[in-house]
Amino acid sequence: MKHDELIRFLRGHRIAVQASIGPDGAPQAAVVGFAVTDDLEIVFDTVETTRKYRNLRADPRIALVIGWDEVTAQIEGVADFPVGPELERLRESYFAVYPDGRDRLAWPGITHVRVRPHWVRRSDYTREPPAIEELAL
């Protein structure tokens, strides 16, 4: 799987399940809308009162599953909360997919999370045998 093929696959989807680690070490999951930059940065918004925000601030390790049915991508990476020009650049990528995200900037505590993947497994069960590819980044 090539970098650009992965980006194309991810951009074919808008929703991901993200998992983070709660304060007691238990996994916690949520559905998020996301966008992907050309550099394979995954961006989503959240508010500072959510469990995912608190979890990722305490422990930035994150996992995502993108794609449904029989073709999926499992992603593991590290999340951060960019500021300044970096945040503006990421927001523009997010707003290209979610124009209504601009309206959410008025929400108290809104923030944007960037995920930098370090491992990806893409599974395609529409083939026989299934095509399963891993990419270490």
C-alpha positions, -999 to 999 in steps of 0.1 A, spaced: 0 0 0 14 33 -10 11 66 9 -12 82 -18 -34 51 -20 -40 52 18 -48 89 16 -73 83 -12 -89 55 8 -92 76 39 -106 105 20 -134 82 7 -147 82 43 -158 109 67 -164 91 99 -140 72 122 -142 54 155 -114 67 177 -102 50 208 -82 66 237 -71 54 271 -92 65 301 -78 76 334 -83 41 348 -64 25 319 -97 13 302 -103 20 265 -129 46 256 -142 50 220 -162 77 202 -173 84 166 -157 115 150 -159 132 117 -124 137 102 -103 150 74 -69 140 60 -41 163 49 -18 155 20 8 146 47 -14 119 62 -24 140 92 -59 131 104 -78 160 119 -111 161 139 -127 186 163 -139 181 198 -147 201 229 -126 203 260 -153 187 281 -152 154 263 -136 122 276 -115 119 244 -100 154 249 -91 147 286 -78 112 277 -56 125 248 -42 154 269 -31 129 295 -20 102 271 -17 111 234 -18 75 221 -48 70 198 -63 43 176 -88 48 148 -109 26 126 -120 40 93 -141 22 67 -170 -1 72 -183 -33 57 -155 -53 43 -127 -27 37 -112 -10 67 -81 8 79 -69 4 115 -46 32 125 -24 38 155 -7 70 162 -1 100 184 -25 129 189 -16 166 196 -34 199 197 -16 223 174 -18 261 178 -11 291 157 -4 288 120 -2 250 122 -37 249 137 -50 273 109 -35 250 82 -51 219 97 -84 237 102 -85 245 65 -82 208 56 -110 200 81 -133 228 68 -128 216 33 -146 184 44 -168 199 71 -177 235 61 -200 237 91 -169 233 113 -164 270 109 -197 276 128 -185 253 156 -156 277 162 -181 297 183 -186 267 207 -170 271 241 -139 249 244 -138 238 207 -105 224 197 -89 204 168 -69 173 173 -42 162 149 -33 125 146 0 115 132 -2 78 123 27 55 129 11 22 120 -17 13 96 -33 -20 86 -57 -19 56 -79 -50 53 -99 -58 22 -122 -88 26 -139 -83 -8 -110 -104 -23 -102 -140 -20 -79 -144 -3 -84 -112 17 -58 -85 11 -42 -73 43 -14 -48 42 5 -31 70 23 2 67 48 14 93 53 51 91 
